[in-house]
Amino acid sequence: MGHIGSPRQMQFEAAIYNREVRSALKDNRSHAVLGDHWANTQYFSVIAETGSEARAFFAERYPPDQGFVIADLTPVRIAA
C-alpha cells in the first residue's frame, strides 16, 4: 500500500464476522479461541489503491480458512 494522500488511494471499510463463532453461538456454545463478539459484524478500515488490494489485506489478517467472512467491502474517497 502506498502513501496516504496519493490520488489513487482510497479508504476501504470492511464488514467482517466469523461464521464458526456464529455457528457455535447458535448451538449455545462459545468458540474455543475467539470471543463471542465475532458473531457480530466488526468494522475495519484500510488505505489501499484497489478493492482487490484491500480485500487481500483483510484476508491475510482475518483468514477465511479460520471462519472469517468479509461480508462487505466499501470504498470511501479520502478528502484531499
N, C-alpha and C positions, 0 to 999 in steps of 0.2 A: 504494500500500500504506500502511496506517495505522500507528499507533503500536504498538510491541511491548507486549503485555500487554492489549490490547483484548479483551473477552470473545469477540469474533467472530474473532480472529486464530488462525491455525493455522500450524504449520510444515509445509511440504511438502518431501519428499525426491524428487528426480527421478533416474532412471537414464537416462543419455544415452550414445549411441555414434554413430559416423559410418559410415554404410553405404558411402560412397565409399572410406574408408580400409580397411574390411573387404574390399571387392571388390579393391582394389589388392593387399593382402597375400595374398589367395587366388591372385593371379596373380604372386606373388613380386616385387611392386613396392612402392615406398613412394609415398604420396600426395605430390603436388608441394608442398603447403603445410603440411598437418597432420602431426603426429607419429604414429608407429605406435601409440602408446598409445590413440588414439581408436578403434581397432578393438575395444578392450575397453570395457565399460561403466564410465562415470565417474559418480560420485555428487555431487550438489549439493543445497543446501537454500536455501529462501527462506521468509520470513514473508509470508502473504497471507490474505485473508478467504475466498477460494473457490479451488477447484481450477482453475476457468477462469482466474482471475487469475494463479495460479501458472504454469499452462501457457503463458499469453501472455508472462509474464516470461521463461521459459526459451526459448520460440520466438523471441523477439526477440534474445536473446543467442547462441542456437545455432540458426540459421535452417534449417528443413527443406529449403529450396531449395539449401543448401550441403551436403546429405547428412546432417545431424544428425537423429537419431531419438530422441524421448522414449519410451523403452521402457516406463517405469513412472513413475507419479506417486502417491506415498503420503502421506496426511495423518498428521501426528503432533501430538497435542494438546500445547500449551505448558502446563507446570505453572504454576499461579498462585502 
